[in-house]
Amino acid sequence: MTYLWLKWIHVLSSTVLFGTGIGSAYYMLTASLSRDERAVAVVARHVVLADWLFTTSAMVVQPLTGWWMARLAGMPLDTPWLAWSIGLYLFAGACWLPVIWLQLRMRDLARAAVDTGSPLPARYWRLLRWWVALGFPAFFALLAVFYLMVAKPA
């Protein structure tokens, strides 16, 4: 595979990763703030599915294509901008892993609320606070990775 094709796949997967993440966050948060259990249950189900289909695949493709491009370019992984990118990417991933678990619990709590005709429980709101708290640093870490990926500062 040529460097140009790898770069295209890398940029495309980073767009999918970031776009799915920000879109899922927007819909999950706005549905939650509506306090409509039915809306939350539907959106949470789709957010979990989108994360498994799009975010997970992009999270795998990103480091593989990045490593391959660095190898083809003869660029050591300890090149400063690349090392920072890898570190920030790992940090974002460390934030994202618990978010998967949180989303699964939130989805289940919303579904149970719909099934029983009750409001979202206090536990849902605690999980949502953690979900938001982990989402912000991951978001800013990926913004920094985008910058480093484009600027490649010395």
Secondary structure, DSSP 8 states (H G I E B T S, - for coil): --HHHHHHHHHHHHHHHHHHHHHHHHHHHHHHHHT-HHHHHHHHHHHHHHIIIIIHHHHHHHHHHHHHHHHHHT--TTSHHHHHHHHHHHHHHHHHHHHHHHHHHHHHHHHHHHHHT----HHHHHHHHHHHHHHHHHHHHHHHHHHHHHH---
